[in-house]
Amino acid sequence: MNDQLIIFDTTLRDGEQSPGASMTRDEKLRIARQLERMKVNVIEAGFAAASNGDFEAVHAVAEAIKDSTVCSLARANENDIRRAGEAIRPAASGRIHTFIATSPIHMEKKLRMSPDQVVEQAVRAIGWAREYTGDVEFSAEDAGRSEIDFLCRIFEAVINAGATTINVPDTVGYNVPEQFAETIRTLIERVPNSDKVVWSVHCHNDLGLAVANSLAAVRAGARQVECTVNGLGERAGNASLEEIVMAVRTRKDVFQCDTRIDTTQIVPASKLVSGITGFPVQPNKAIVGANAFAHESGIHQDGVLKHRETYEIMRAEDVGWTTNKLVMGKHSGRNAFRSRLIELGVEIKSEEQLNHAFARFKELADKKHEIFDEDLQALMSDESSEPQEHFRLVASSFHSETGETPNARLTLSVGGKEAKVESNGSGPVDAAFKAIEAVAESGAQLLLYSVNAITTGTDAQGEVTVRLSKEDRVVNGQGADTDIIVASAKAYLNALNKLHSKLERLNPQV
């Protein structure tokens, strides 16, 4: 028997709860379209009741996506569920995902409700959700620390009320694989109407066991896994979509199921999510890390050259890596540029955007002899995610010399008016940031500064991520350039523009 394993992606909801990973409506749309290309079954687009911005983002995703189910999370109360129902109304296939806590500590300390009240509220929630859609998912928050008898009771009640998917989340990452598998197996056996629903799991990675727990649950009978691209998520993250999918695909002898995922879209999805959120992928990350298919050891290299399966259990090209990365140069034309962007799955919104991107491509080609796919993706990510530019770098000059104080001289456009500013610092990047702040006076706190090389070589573009915090908002700014100091200034200004534009909503935890 080879069942379908449903892949429920929550990058846009739970993944967004990573501090600094909040996304704009347009950024959510770009990721949702990539998830649809990847043939994800269910896309959890957000928490519609969290804010007007999140409602609009879920609604926009529901309008745009046709081949995946679009879902909104909602607490088990009437207001949340009605907001979720309205948000998913345009969807070709819509789902409401409602939840309530079931562990003793959550019911007593957080909800301050008795077990009887929790069951009654859960049943009411299913009734409200069914006014909008027949596809209703129920989650028992903190199921991993809940009493099995109470889980059986509440799941039986919500299934009778019309729930079609039952999700068993390990909300705080407390479980271990054998224990979690036994929980799933027991629930399926003991709940009288368990055959009427799809059993789902949602595991967090606090002990590094999210993927292991999820896969153990699949072997025990779960047929939906909730996961995120790159394992993104609050605290230590969620189960990694790419690891779940490729484990099931690679070990068909162990898992009696498979997914419909187009695995060649995994690496493009990983790069897109990393670029938008500013969370880089570690080089040794399974499946999508830069070293995932690299072989350094002479023994390994010899084996792979003789027969690749000696040390490779899957093919790099099957998950979206390509050996033919060199695609463009300064003599490449506009049509070739457009064609390659389409092949990379990049959405071109207008001829104006294409023309502007092509001009920037030509500027880059003058600096770099060889343009790689990663360069194009970074260029288009910057092009697509840029908010209205209140702050813009017009010109720059940096001076750093042994024994001398580093200095930055910048010309900035602020609201359309040019301002010249100069500052010293402990290094040229520090001087650049101080010069920008002398004009912007944002009062923001710098939480993160990271640099990654987009490609190999001394002429590689550097991609800089800057994370700023102001009051209750945390935003990421990105900048790319062959000059790392310029890239740093661009990233800082990009973050300031997000703070200024109010495009990014309040961090979900606030």
VOGU-3710 file (C-alpha; in Angstrom, 3 decimals, decimal comma):
1> mndqliifdt> 0,000/0,000/0,000  1,495/3,338/-1,072  -0,535/6,200/0,450  -0,040/9,862/-0,320  1,689/11,835/2,402  0,183/15,326/2,491  2,763/18,105/2,785  1,377/21,028/4,785  3,768/23,971/4,505  3,647/26,579/7,246
11> tlrdgeqspg> 6,639/28,721/6,196  4,330/31,725/5,769  2,799/31,305/9,225  4,938/29,422/11,742  8,146/30,105/9,803  7,340/33,803/9,904  7,327/33,675/13,701  11,134/33,607/13,718  12,156/37,040/15,048  12,961/39,177/12,034
21> asmtrdeklr> 11,320/36,854/9,502  8,055/38,800/9,137  7,130/39,148/5,470  5,236/41,692/3,440  2,171/40,754/1,415  4,183/40,670/-1,824  6,918/38,536/-0,260  4,325/36,045/0,951  2,865/35,888/-2,547  6,265/35,154/-4,094
31> iarqlermkv> 6,903/32,295/-1,676  3,349/30,955/-2,065  3,746/30,792/-5,850  7,005/28,876/-5,441  5,323/26,455/-3,026  2,588/25,948/-5,610  5,220/25,226/-8,278  6,683/22,684/-5,863  3,198/21,084/-5,628  2,803/21,529/-1,884
41> nvieagfaaa> -0,626/20,174/-0,912  -1,546/22,788/1,708  -0,108/26,286/2,164  -0,774/27,848/5,565  -0,700/31,473/4,459  -0,932/33,131/7,859  -2,995/33,965/10,919  -5,780/36,136/9,491  -6,926/37,523/12,841  -3,420/38,602/13,899
51> sngdfeavha> -3,551/41,908/12,010  -5,135/43,605/9,015  -1,875/43,084/7,145  -1,931/39,348/7,775  -5,602/39,161/6,751  -4,780/40,908/3,471  -1,805/38,605/2,861  -3,877/35,440/3,410  -6,620/36,859/1,172  -4,101/37,695/-1,574
61> vaeaikdstv> -2,575/34,207/-1,443  -6,079/32,694/-1,569  -6,808/34,716/-4,725  -3,521/33,822/-6,432  -3,090/30,104/-5,686  -5,107/27,574/-7,695  -3,358/24,197/-7,370  -2,751/24,061/-3,600  -5,158/24,344/-0,680  -4,805/27,713/1,093
71> cslaranend> -5,201/27,643/4,860  -5,500/30,207/7,655  -4,807/29,517/11,302  -7,404/30,559/13,894  -7,762/30,186/17,620  -10,905/28,370/18,729  -12,978/31,533/19,063  -15,631/32,980/16,811  -13,845/36,189/15,818  -10,648/34,388/14,734
81> irrageairp> -12,540/31,785/12,751  -14,749/34,291/10,937  -11,686/36,360/9,981  -10,016/33,201/8,698  -13,156/32,240/6,766  -13,349/35,625/5,059  -9,623/35,583/4,272  -9,740/32,207/2,485  -13,065/32,889/0,715  -11,467/33,480/-2,753
91> aasgrihtfi> -9,483/30,223/-2,609  -10,124/27,480/-5,152  -9,571/25,147/-2,184  -9,629/26,639/1,304  -9,042/25,295/4,795  -9,486/26,671/8,309  -7,019/25,376/10,885  -8,295/25,972/14,417  -6,582/25,078/17,668  -6,903/25,062/21,434
101> atspihmekk> -4,457/23,934/24,112  -5,012/20,527/25,728  -2,112/19,972/28,149  -2,865/20,370/31,868  -0,369/23,212/32,271  -1,816/25,153/29,312  -5,455/24,626/30,292  -4,832/25,649/33,900  -2,235/28,403/33,572  -2,942/29,929/30,140
111> lrmspdqvve> -6,559/29,248/29,229  -7,863/29,005/32,802  -10,507/26,620/31,519  -11,634/23,201/32,724  -11,231/20,173/30,417  -15,008/20,142/29,849  -14,918/23,796/28,765  -12,032/23,124/26,385  -13,936/20,292/24,672  -17,074/22,431/24,378
121> qavraigwar> -15,102/25,337/22,886  -13,350/23,059/20,391  -16,657/21,630/19,169  -18,132/25,123/18,784  -15,064/26,169/16,804  -15,524/23,319/14,329  -19,144/24,403/13,821  -18,154/27,995/13,055  -15,412/26,877/10,664  -17,770/24,587/8,737
131> eytgdvefsa> -19,900/27,619/7,839  -17,039/28,597/5,503  -15,484/25,333/4,324  -15,813/21,579/4,614  -12,032/21,318/5,025  -11,452/21,913/8,739  -8,313/21,005/10,650  -8,191/20,796/14,432  -4,979/21,007/16,479  -4,556/20,148/20,139
141> edagrseidf> -1,878/22,640/21,131  0,857/21,067/23,263  -0,465/17,590/22,487  3,026/16,263/23,179  2,514/16,983/26,893  -1,223/16,227/27,018  -2,891/13,249/28,693  -3,713/10,530/26,180  -7,227/9,924/27,588  -8,128/13,583/27,183
151> lcrifeavin> -6,714/13,680/23,646  -8,889/10,688/22,720  -11,929/12,435/24,177  -11,452/15,794/22,446  -10,472/14,250/19,092  -13,556/12,018/19,081  -15,729/15,081/19,793  -14,272/17,304/17,057  -14,382/14,506/14,470  -18,076/14,028/15,255
161> agattinvpd> -18,496/17,813/14,868  -17,009/17,685/11,335  -13,228/18,071/11,554  -11,501/16,391/8,593  -7,851/16,599/9,705  -6,583/15,991/13,234  -3,196/17,519/14,005  -1,081/16,318/16,924  1,573/18,999/17,539  4,700/18,621/19,617
171> tvgynvpeqf> 4,465/22,344/20,286  7,507/22,675/22,523  9,699/19,980/20,931  9,515/17,778/24,031  8,931/14,351/22,490  11,342/11,675/21,249  10,648/9,467/18,210  9,587/6,178/19,844  7,364/7,974/22,342  5,764/10,195/19,710
181> aetirtlier> 5,139/7,268/17,349  3,424/5,388/20,173  1,208/8,419/20,866  0,082/8,555/17,219  -0,428/4,784/17,058  -2,491/4,801/20,277  -4,688/7,691/19,137  -5,471/6,044/15,795  -6,321/2,795/17,579  -8,376/4,263/20,437
191> vpnsdkvvws> -10,353/7,114/18,838  -13,556/5,393/17,591  -13,924/7,444/14,386  -10,217/7,781/13,570  -10,676/6,379/10,070  -12,775/9,393/9,049  -9,885/11,866/9,220  -6,321/12,452/8,098  -3,899/12,286/11,022  -1,289/15,034/11,018
201> vhchndlgla> 1,795/16,030/13,017  3,517/19,356/13,634  6,891/18,989/15,355  9,256/21,624/16,723  13,007/21,248/16,823  13,915/22,271/20,375  15,803/18,993/20,916  16,817/18,646/17,262  14,219/15,890/16,753  11,508/17,571/14,658
211> vanslaavra> 12,223/15,572/11,491  12,860/12,328/13,392  9,608/12,697/15,348  7,655/13,518/12,188  9,012/10,509/10,310  8,351/8,220/13,288  4,755/9,477/13,267  4,455/8,747/9,537  5,521/5,158/10,174  2,867/5,005/12,911
221> garqvectvn> 0,105/6,089/10,527  0,190/9,889/10,217  -0,503/10,994/6,635  0,094/14,730/6,880  3,302/16,434/8,025  3,417/20,150/8,833  6,824/21,578/7,981  8,696/24,603/6,662  11,268/25,356/3,976  14,774/25,288/5,504
231> glgeragnas> 13,224/24,242/8,830  12,421/27,918/9,494  10,360/28,656/12,604  10,181/30,102/16,076  12,853/29,128/18,603  14,842/26,210/17,086  12,496/25,922/14,115  10,112/23,376/12,618  10,512/20,090/10,805  12,328/20,740/7,533
241> leeivmavrt> 10,186/20,207/4,429  13,100/19,177/2,246  14,327/16,583/4,742  10,861/15,056/5,225  10,182/14,849/1,495  13,557/13,399/0,533  13,604/10,909/3,419  10,253/9,502/2,327  11,251/9,568/-1,358  14,673/7,988/-0,794
251> rkdvfqcdtr> 13,586/5,324/1,714  10,530/3,883/-0,014  11,472/0,549/1,537  10,679/2,004/4,981  7,826/4,459/4,411  4,629/3,086/2,879  3,758/6,437/1,311  5,079/9,130/-1,026  4,480/12,818/-1,728  3,449/14,619/-4,887
261> idttqivpas> 6,243/17,197/-4,402  8,241/18,270/-7,474  11,607/17,873/-5,778  13,467/19,845/-8,470  11,836/22,960/-6,966  13,285/22,372/-3,488  16,561/24,290/-3,915  14,874/27,275/-5,652  12,362/27,417/-2,768  15,186/27,274/-0,228
271> klvsgitgfp> 17,063/30,129/-1,894  13,910/32,253/-2,177  12,958/31,817/1,490  16,522/32,465/2,611  16,751/35,611/0,496  13,436/37,060/1,664  13,830/36,295/5,362  17,568/36,973/5,559  18,149/33,641/7,294  21,147/32,030/5,512
281> vqpnkaivga> 21,274/28,269/5,012  24,195/26,636/6,816  26,618/25,003/4,350  26,220/21,518/5,846  22,399/21,653/5,933  20,913/18,444/4,529  19,557/18,642/0,956  19,849/22,427/0,456  23,202/23,313/2,052  26,038/24,334/-0,273
291> nafahesgih> 28,075/21,294/0,851  25,198/18,789/0,797  26,565/17,090/-2,328  30,243/18,094/-2,012  32,957/15,484/-1,479  36,255/16,550/0,088  37,722/13,214/1,152  39,944/11,547/-1,454  38,380/8,178/-0,682  34,886/9,630/-1,208
301> qdgvlkhret> 35,903/11,423/-4,413  37,420/8,235/-5,807  34,265/6,283/-5,012  31,928/8,871/-6,532  33,996/9,090/-9,708  33,818/5,315/-10,107  30,132/5,032/-9,212  28,240/7,952/-7,683  25,965/5,782/-5,536  28,958/4,703/-3,455
311> yeimraedvg> 28,593/7,929/-1,456  25,446/9,621/-2,813  22,023/8,307/-1,833  20,224/10,840/-4,064  21,102/12,967/-7,064  21,819/16,677/-6,612  19,838/17,532/-9,765  16,748/15,767/-8,344  16,392/18,438/-5,660  17,154/21,399/-7,912
321> wttnklvmgk> 20,926/21,741/-7,863  22,424/22,226/-11,304  25,963/21,732/-12,510  25,441/24,220/-15,362  25,361/27,352/-13,255  27,200/29,734/-15,593  24,499/31,321/-17,719  25,073/34,975/-18,501  27,700/37,599/-19,255  27,970/41,240/-20,290
331> hsgrnafrsr> 27,194/40,364/-23,923  23,931/38,582/-23,043  20,819/40,209/-24,442  17,514/41,196/-22,892  15,618/38,185/-24,256  18,219/35,770/-22,895  17,986/37,557/-19,551  14,187/37,236/-19,520  14,300/33,565/-20,568  16,747/32,642/-17,823
341> lielgveiks> 14,648/34,398/-15,185  11,592/32,435/-16,311  13,588/29,180/-16,144  14,583/30,084/-12,586  10,924/30,575/-11,669  11,269/34,324/-11,126  8,036/36,258/-11,587  8,319/39,281/-13,886  5,559/41,703/-12,953  5,984/44,286/-15,700
351> eeqlnhafar> 8,194/45,427/-18,581  9,279/48,343/-16,398  10,544/45,950/-13,727  12,306/43,838/-16,374  13,990/46,900/-17,899  15,179/48,116/-14,512  16,466/44,652/-13,577  18,229/44,291/-16,927  19,989/47,623/-16,428  21,197/46,457/-13,007
361> fkeladkkhe> 22,284/43,153/-14,562  24,435/45,053/-17,081  25,990/47,074/-14,251  26,819/43,833/-12,436  28,211/42,270/-15,629  30,653/45,163/-15,913  31,981/44,271/-12,451  31,824/40,478/-12,776  32,971/38,578/-15,853  30,763/35,577/-15,087
371> ifdedlqalm> 27,158/35,823/-13,895  25,714/32,777/-12,132  22,133/31,764/-11,397  22,663/32,743/-7,758  23,657/36,258/-8,875  20,453/36,590/-10,887  18,333/35,312/-7,999  19,955/37,779/-5,600  19,474/40,622/-8,069  15,780/39,789/-8,612
381> sdessepqeh> 15,157/39,206/-4,903  16,482/42,694/-4,244  14,405/44,034/-7,146  11,163/42,404/-5,994  11,342/42,982/-2,262  12,479/46,576/-2,207  9,920/48,827/-0,476  9,347/52,406/-1,588  12,796/53,940/-1,244  12,659/56,775/1,264
391> frlvassfhs> 16,404/56,271/1,827  18,681/55,517/-1,131  22,436/55,348/-1,601  23,522/57,764/-4,336  27,314/57,732/-3,955  29,911/56,503/-1,495  33,559/56,767/-0,620  35,337/54,720/2,047  38,818/55,015/3,487  40,561/52,387/5,618
401> etgetpnarl> 44,303/52,430/6,277  46,546/50,818/8,879  47,043/53,235/11,754  44,293/55,577/10,512  40,660/55,874/11,628  38,318/54,369/8,990  36,050/56,900/7,332  32,886/56,837/5,207  31,553/59,683/3,036  28,059/59,082/1,663
411> tlsvggkeak> 25,570/60,884/-0,519  22,054/59,751/0,357  18,678/60,495/-1,126  16,191/61,062/1,700  12,614/61,563/0,569  13,880/62,725/-2,811  16,371/65,243/-1,398  20,105/64,625/-1,415  22,167/64,820/1,759  25,937/64,484/2,130
421> vesngsgpvd> 27,304/63,010/5,333  30,655/61,834/6,701  31,528/59,689/9,723  34,360/57,743/11,309  34,074/54,274/12,788  35,958/51,250/14,084  35,891/49,915/10,513  34,508/51,066/7,152  31,181/49,248/7,692  30,761/50,771/11,141
431> aafkaieava> 31,599/54,196/9,672  29,016/53,691/6,909  26,284/52,742/9,400  27,088/55,713/11,628  26,966/58,031/8,618  23,551/56,691/7,608  22,232/57,052/11,168  23,483/60,637/11,320  20,938/61,412/8,589  18,187/58,871/9,332
441> esgaqlllys> 18,164/59,290/13,147  16,087/56,096/13,321  17,046/55,083/16,845  16,930/51,454/15,704  19,033/48,770/17,394  21,288/46,604/15,228  20,538/42,965/16,105  22,361/41,131/13,329  24,976/41,766/10,676  25,917/38,826/8,460
451> vnaittgtda> 27,795/38,430/5,187  27,602/35,544/2,730  29,332/35,066/-0,608  26,703/34,401/-3,276  29,095/32,523/-5,549  32,750/31,492/-5,571  35,697/33,647/-6,676  37,251/36,883/-5,512  34,821/38,864/-7,695  31,790/37,205/-6,080
461> qgevtvrlsk> 28,926/39,340/-4,905  28,632/39,637/-1,166  25,105/39,362/0,219  24,647/41,241/3,483  21,773/40,874/5,935  21,081/43,555/8,531  18,443/43,049/11,224  17,125/46,155/12,971  14,768/46,467/15,932  12,705/49,520/16,825
471> edrvvngqga> 10,000/49,473/19,466  7,953/46,335/18,675  9,204/45,827/15,129  12,016/43,646/13,843  12,969/43,892/10,172  15,606/42,415/7,896  17,356/44,351/5,181  19,355/42,795/2,360  21,941/44,214/-0,003  24,202/42,636/-2,604
481> dtdiivasak> 27,239/44,046/-4,347  30,737/43,054/-5,399  31,919/45,683/-2,876  31,000/44,323/0,552  30,945/47,773/2,164  28,487/49,059/-0,448  26,405/45,901/0,064  26,397/46,633/3,804  25,186/50,199/3,282  22,467/48,974/0,903
491> aylnalnklh> 21,308/46,377/3,447  21,114/48,943/6,251  19,146/51,340/4,046  16,843/48,507/2,922  16,021/47,757/6,568  15,412/51,456/7,302  13,055/51,649/4,314  11,037/48,752/5,747  10,808/50,481/9,111  9,795/53,699/7,403
501> sklerlnpqv> 7,260/52,163/5,007  5,445/50,114/7,697  5,181/47,341/5,078  6,172/44,670/7,552  3,636/43,892/10,233  4,325/43,604/13,947  6,367/40,592/14,862  3,879/37,730/15,473  5,070/37,122/19,026  4,260/40,654/20,141
//
